[in-house]
Amino acid sequence: MTDEDQEPDESSFIPRSLRPDLSYPSDCPPPPEAAAPLSGVRLLAEKAMGPALTESFGLSVPPARLDQICVRSPDVIWAAVGKEAVLLDLSSGYYYTLNRTGSVIWELLTGERDLAGVREAIRERFGVSSETAWEDLASLMGHLRREKLITIRDEPNG
């Protein structure tokens, strides 16, 4: 079979001159690997979409800071189930589950302490280093903020 035999009859299809170019643009960075870290994917999304669009899609959330006070959203009801927590966002109808560490963090988000205080409580409760406690805490804060399950306040409850 020759190349001509494999090529469709141009009279029965869209003429080649009107077909869109579906090749990958050479001036674009290569797509991320399947196992690429999420931070790398976020950077590519921000380059492609711009910061305003990535923020509106919840792809770009500023990193948590130790001096921030994070508070559970009043639209979220929750219950402890064993060593986990189940959250229901009444505004969206979505529910979430948190593992043991996440449920302890969730309980601490009362507005009475900043994230440095939450980190210290996690460190003491689980016997982990400050670095490990902060990595877990900051990661969860990013997820909760993207889902609008928490808010940030400047001042603690008084």
C-alpha positions as CSV (number, residue, x, y, z in Angstrom):
1,M,0.0,0.0,0.0
2,T,1.4,3.4,-0.9
3,D,1.1,6.8,0.9
4,E,-1.5,7.8,-1.8
5,D,-3.6,4.8,-0.9
6,Q,-3.6,5.8,2.8
7,E,-4.5,9.5,2.1
8,P,-8.2,10.1,2.1
9,D,-9.9,11.5,-1.0
10,E,-9.7,15.3,-0.6
11,S,-13.1,15.7,-2.3
12,S,-14.9,13.9,0.5
13,F,-13.2,15.6,3.4
14,I,-12.2,19.2,4.5
15,P,-9.5,20.4,2.1
16,R,-6.0,20.2,3.6
17,S,-5.6,24.0,3.4
18,L,-8.6,24.5,5.8
19,R,-7.6,21.8,8.4
20,P,-6.2,23.2,11.6
21,D,-2.6,22.5,12.5
22,L,-2.7,20.0,15.4
23,S,1.0,19.6,15.9
24,Y,2.5,20.7,19.2
25,P,3.9,24.2,18.9
26,S,7.7,24.3,19.0
27,D,7.8,27.6,21.0
28,C,5.9,26.0,24.0
29,P,7.6,24.2,26.8
30,P,7.0,20.4,26.7
31,P,4.0,19.2,28.7
32,P,4.8,18.0,32.3
33,E,5.5,14.4,32.9
34,A,2.7,12.4,34.5
35,A,4.6,12.3,37.8
36,A,5.5,16.0,37.8
37,P,5.1,17.8,41.1
38,L,1.9,19.9,41.3
39,S,4.0,23.1,41.8
40,G,5.6,22.6,38.4
41,V,2.2,22.1,36.8
42,R,0.9,25.3,38.5
43,L,3.8,27.3,37.1
44,L,3.1,26.0,33.6
45,A,-0.6,26.9,34.0
46,E,0.2,30.4,35.2
47,K,2.5,30.9,32.3
48,A,-0.1,29.7,29.9
49,M,-3.2,31.3,31.5
50,G,-1.9,34.3,33.4
51,P,-2.1,34.9,37.1
52,A,-5.7,36.2,37.1
53,L,-7.1,33.1,35.4
54,T,-5.1,30.6,37.5
55,E,-6.4,32.4,40.7
56,S,-10.0,32.3,39.5
57,F,-9.7,28.5,38.8
58,G,-8.1,28.0,42.2
59,L,-4.8,26.8,40.8
60,S,-2.7,29.5,42.4
61,V,-3.1,29.9,46.2
62,P,-0.4,31.9,48.0
63,P,1.5,29.7,50.4
64,A,0.5,29.6,54.0
65,R,2.5,31.7,56.5
66,L,3.2,31.0,60.2
67,D,1.7,34.4,61.2
68,Q,-1.7,33.7,59.6
69,I,-4.8,32.8,61.5
70,C,-6.9,30.3,59.6
71,V,-10.5,29.8,60.6
72,R,-13.0,27.1,59.6
73,S,-15.7,28.5,57.2
74,P,-19.1,28.9,58.9
75,D,-20.6,27.2,55.8
76,V,-18.8,23.9,56.8
77,I,-20.3,21.5,59.2
78,W,-18.2,18.6,60.3
79,A,-18.1,15.5,62.5
80,A,-15.3,13.3,63.9
81,V,-15.7,9.7,62.7
82,G,-13.2,7.5,64.4
83,K,-9.8,9.2,63.9
84,E,-10.9,11.0,60.8
85,A,-13.2,14.0,60.2
86,V,-16.0,14.4,57.6
87,L,-16.7,17.9,56.4
88,L,-19.7,19.0,54.5
89,D,-19.6,22.4,52.7
90,L,-23.2,23.6,52.8
91,S,-22.6,26.2,50.2
92,S,-21.4,23.8,47.5
93,G,-22.9,20.5,48.7
94,Y,-19.4,18.8,48.5
95,Y,-18.1,16.7,51.4
96,Y,-14.5,15.9,52.3
97,T,-12.7,13.5,54.6
98,L,-9.6,14.3,56.5
99,N,-7.2,11.8,57.9
100,R,-6.1,11.7,61.5
101,T,-3.5,14.5,61.1
102,G,-5.9,16.6,59.1
103,S,-8.7,16.1,61.6
104,V,-6.5,17.3,64.4
105,I,-5.5,20.3,62.4
106,W,-9.2,21.0,61.5
107,E,-10.1,21.0,65.3
108,L,-7.3,23.5,65.9
109,L,-8.6,26.1,63.3
110,T,-10.7,28.0,65.8
111,G,-9.2,31.4,65.3
112,E,-7.5,31.4,68.7
113,R,-4.0,30.8,67.5
114,D,-1.9,31.5,64.4
115,L,-0.4,28.7,62.2
116,A,2.8,28.8,64.3
117,G,0.7,27.8,67.3
118,V,-1.1,25.1,65.2
119,R,2.3,23.8,64.0
120,E,3.6,23.6,67.6
121,A,0.5,21.7,68.7
122,I,0.9,19.2,65.8
123,R,4.6,18.8,66.6
124,E,3.8,18.0,70.2
125,R,0.8,15.7,69.5
126,F,2.5,13.6,66.9
127,G,6.1,13.8,68.0
128,V,7.4,15.1,64.7
129,S,9.9,17.8,63.8
130,S,8.8,21.4,63.2
131,E,9.7,21.0,59.5
132,T,7.5,17.9,59.1
133,A,4.6,19.5,61.0
134,W,4.9,22.7,58.9
135,E,5.0,20.7,55.6
136,D,1.8,18.8,56.5
137,L,0.1,21.9,57.8
138,A,1.0,24.2,54.9
139,S,-0.1,21.5,52.4
140,L,-3.5,21.1,54.1
141,M,-4.0,24.9,54.3
142,G,-3.4,25.1,50.6
143,H,-6.1,22.5,49.9
144,L,-8.6,23.9,52.3
145,R,-8.1,27.5,50.9
146,R,-8.5,26.3,47.3
147,E,-11.8,24.6,48.3
148,K,-12.8,27.7,50.3
149,L,-13.2,25.7,53.5
150,I,-11.2,28.1,55.6
151,T,-10.7,31.9,55.7
152,I,-7.7,33.9,56.8
153,R,-7.9,36.5,59.6
154,D,-5.5,39.1,60.8
155,E,-6.4,39.0,64.5
156,P,-7.0,36.1,66.8
157,N,-10.4,35.7,68.6
158,G,-10.4,37.8,71.6
